[in-house]
Amino acid sequence: MKKTYSLDSEEDILLFNEQLKAFGITIDLQKHEASIDPPLFLRMKNRNAGRPYSILKENGYLAHITKGEVKERMKNENADQIASSLGISRRTLFRRLKEAQSDEDELL
């Protein structure tokens, strides 16, 4: 469904800007600049169908576990057990680990 916005007032522009933030896009009207958060934008852009994000996640990230914590758990558990406890698939677990790359404190 297509939605058209009439940006006649500053309040309309602020509302539109808030809605864009969910997709990783922010617009600074004072500086006449727009910025995009590439990982969040791509995640939202490429998410067509499938299982919806669970409540445990914020902005597409698991809000309660870091890459380092997952690696520590992998010493005692297998990937299927860890993914199941987090409410994600094994494939998603490995994809999130790859996306986090080098930062051990980065949320999945």
C-alpha positions as YAML, in Angstrom:
chain: A
units: angstrom
residues:
- id: 1
  name: MET
  ca: [0.00, 0.00, 0.00]
- id: 2
  name: LYS
  ca: [1.43, 3.36, -1.03]
- id: 3
  name: LYS
  ca: [1.25, 6.24, 1.40]
- id: 4
  name: THR
  ca: [1.76, 9.86, 0.38]
- id: 5
  name: TYR
  ca: [2.85, 12.47, 2.89]
- id: 6
  name: SER
  ca: [2.03, 16.15, 2.70]
- id: 7
  name: LEU
  ca: [4.97, 17.94, 4.30]
- id: 8
  name: ASP
  ca: [3.29, 21.29, 4.81]
- id: 9
  name: SER
  ca: [4.22, 21.90, 8.42]
- id: 10
  name: GLU
  ca: [7.26, 21.28, 10.60]
- id: 11
  name: GLU
  ca: [5.20, 18.82, 12.64]
- id: 12
  name: ASP
  ca: [4.51, 16.77, 9.47]
- id: 13
  name: ILE
  ca: [8.21, 16.75, 8.61]
- id: 14
  name: LEU
  ca: [9.19, 15.62, 12.13]
- id: 15
  name: LEU
  ca: [6.61, 12.80, 12.00]
- id: 16
  name: PHE
  ca: [7.91, 11.67, 8.61]
- id: 17
  name: ASN
  ca: [11.50, 11.80, 9.89]
- id: 18
  name: GLU
  ca: [10.55, 9.63, 12.91]
- id: 19
  name: GLN
  ca: [9.04, 7.02, 10.61]
- id: 20
  name: LEU
  ca: [12.17, 6.96, 8.45]
- id: 21
  name: LYS
  ca: [14.37, 6.31, 11.51]
- id: 22
  name: ALA
  ca: [12.87, 2.81, 11.76]
- id: 23
  name: PHE
  ca: [14.56, 2.08, 8.42]
- id: 24
  name: GLY
  ca: [17.92, 3.56, 9.39]
- id: 25
  name: ILE
  ca: [17.41, 6.89, 7.61]
- id: 26
  name: THR
  ca: [17.72, 10.23, 9.37]
- id: 27
  name: ILE
  ca: [17.26, 13.69, 7.90]
- id: 28
  name: ASP
  ca: [18.81, 16.78, 9.46]
- id: 29
  name: LEU
  ca: [16.72, 19.70, 8.23]
- id: 30
  name: GLN
  ca: [19.04, 22.30, 9.71]
- id: 31
  name: LYS
  ca: [22.10, 21.05, 7.80]
- id: 32
  name: HIS
  ca: [20.11, 19.83, 4.77]
- id: 33
  name: GLU
  ca: [21.72, 16.39, 5.15]
- id: 34
  name: ALA
  ca: [20.44, 12.85, 5.13]
- id: 35
  name: SER
  ca: [22.26, 9.87, 6.60]
- id: 36
  name: ILE
  ca: [21.71, 6.14, 6.35]
- id: 37
  name: ASP
  ca: [22.70, 3.41, 8.83]
- id: 38
  name: PRO
  ca: [23.77, 0.78, 6.23]
- id: 39
  name: PRO
  ca: [23.38, -2.41, 8.34]
- id: 40
  name: LEU
  ca: [19.93, -1.45, 9.62]
- id: 41
  name: PHE
  ca: [18.80, -0.14, 6.22]
- id: 42
  name: LEU
  ca: [19.89, -3.32, 4.41]
- id: 43
  name: ARG
  ca: [18.32, -5.52, 7.08]
- id: 44
  name: MET
  ca: [15.00, -3.72, 6.77]
- id: 45
  name: LYS
  ca: [15.18, -3.45, 2.97]
- id: 46
  name: ASN
  ca: [15.93, -7.13, 2.43]
- id: 47
  name: ARG
  ca: [13.43, -8.46, 4.95]
- id: 48
  name: ASN
  ca: [10.50, -9.48, 2.78]
- id: 49
  name: ALA
  ca: [8.87, -12.52, 4.30]
- id: 50
  name: GLY
  ca: [9.58, -15.05, 6.95]
- id: 51
  name: ARG
  ca: [9.45, -15.18, 10.67]
- id: 52
  name: PRO
  ca: [8.93, -11.77, 12.33]
- id: 53
  name: TYR
  ca: [11.45, -10.42, 14.80]
- id: 54
  name: SER
  ca: [10.84, -11.55, 18.34]
- id: 55
  name: ILE
  ca: [10.19, -9.19, 21.24]
- id: 56
  name: LEU
  ca: [13.71, -9.84, 22.59]
- id: 57
  name: LYS
  ca: [15.20, -7.79, 19.77]
- id: 58
  name: GLU
  ca: [15.61, -4.03, 19.39]
- id: 59
  name: ASN
  ca: [16.30, -2.45, 16.00]
- id: 60
  name: GLY
  ca: [17.15, -5.84, 14.53]
- id: 61
  name: TYR
  ca: [19.72, -6.82, 17.17]
- id: 62
  name: LEU
  ca: [19.44, -9.33, 20.00]
- id: 63
  name: ALA
  ca: [19.33, -6.93, 22.92]
- id: 64
  name: HIS
  ca: [20.60, -9.28, 25.59]
- id: 65
  name: ILE
  ca: [23.63, -11.18, 24.26]
- id: 66
  name: THR
  ca: [26.98, -10.25, 22.75]
- id: 67
  name: LYS
  ca: [29.20, -12.06, 20.28]
- id: 68
  name: GLY
  ca: [31.68, -12.87, 23.07]
- id: 69
  name: GLU
  ca: [28.95, -14.45, 25.19]
- id: 70
  name: VAL
  ca: [27.86, -16.66, 22.30]
- id: 71
  name: LYS
  ca: [31.45, -17.76, 21.64]
- id: 72
  name: GLU
  ca: [31.82, -18.62, 25.34]
- id: 73
  name: ARG
  ca: [28.61, -20.68, 25.27]
- id: 74
  name: MET
  ca: [29.85, -22.53, 22.17]
- id: 75
  name: LYS
  ca: [32.51, -24.17, 24.34]
- id: 76
  name: ASN
  ca: [29.79, -26.13, 26.19]
- id: 77
  name: GLU
  ca: [26.78, -26.10, 23.85]
- id: 78
  name: ASN
  ca: [26.25, -26.67, 20.16]
- id: 79
  name: ALA
  ca: [24.92, -24.01, 17.77]
- id: 80
  name: ASP
  ca: [21.44, -25.58, 17.60]
- id: 81
  name: GLN
  ca: [21.01, -25.36, 21.38]
- id: 82
  name: ILE
  ca: [22.22, -21.75, 21.53]
- id: 83
  name: ALA
  ca: [20.05, -20.63, 18.60]
- id: 84
  name: SER
  ca: [17.01, -22.37, 20.08]
- id: 85
  name: SER
  ca: [17.49, -20.67, 23.45]
- id: 86
  name: LEU
  ca: [17.74, -17.27, 21.72]
- id: 87
  name: GLY
  ca: [14.63, -17.90, 19.62]
- id: 88
  name: ILE
  ca: [16.46, -17.70, 16.30]
- id: 89
  name: SER
  ca: [17.52, -20.22, 13.68]
- id: 90
  name: ARG
  ca: [21.01, -21.71, 13.49]
- id: 91
  name: ARG
  ca: [21.54, -19.91, 10.18]
- id: 92
  name: THR
  ca: [20.58, -16.57, 11.75]
- id: 93
  name: LEU
  ca: [22.97, -17.20, 14.64]
- id: 94
  name: PHE
  ca: [25.92, -17.69, 12.30]
- id: 95
  name: ARG
  ca: [24.87, -14.75, 10.11]
- id: 96
  name: ARG
  ca: [24.73, -12.47, 13.17]
- id: 97
  name: LEU
  ca: [28.15, -13.71, 14.33]
- id: 98
  name: LYS
  ca: [29.59, -12.94, 10.90]
- id: 99
  name: GLU
  ca: [28.00, -9.47, 10.85]
- id: 100
  name: ALA
  ca: [29.45, -8.68, 14.28]
- id: 101
  name: GLN
  ca: [32.94, -9.58, 12.92]
- id: 102
  name: SER
  ca: [35.72, -8.48, 15.28]
- id: 103
  name: ASP
  ca: [33.97, -6.69, 18.17]
- id: 104
  name: GLU
  ca: [33.38, -9.18, 21.02]
- id: 105
  name: ASP
  ca: [31.10, -6.72, 22.87]
- id: 106
  name: GLU
  ca: [28.85, -6.08, 19.88]
- id: 107
  name: LEU
  ca: [25.23, -7.18, 20.29]
- id: 108
  name: LEU
  ca: [24.02, -9.84, 17.88]
...
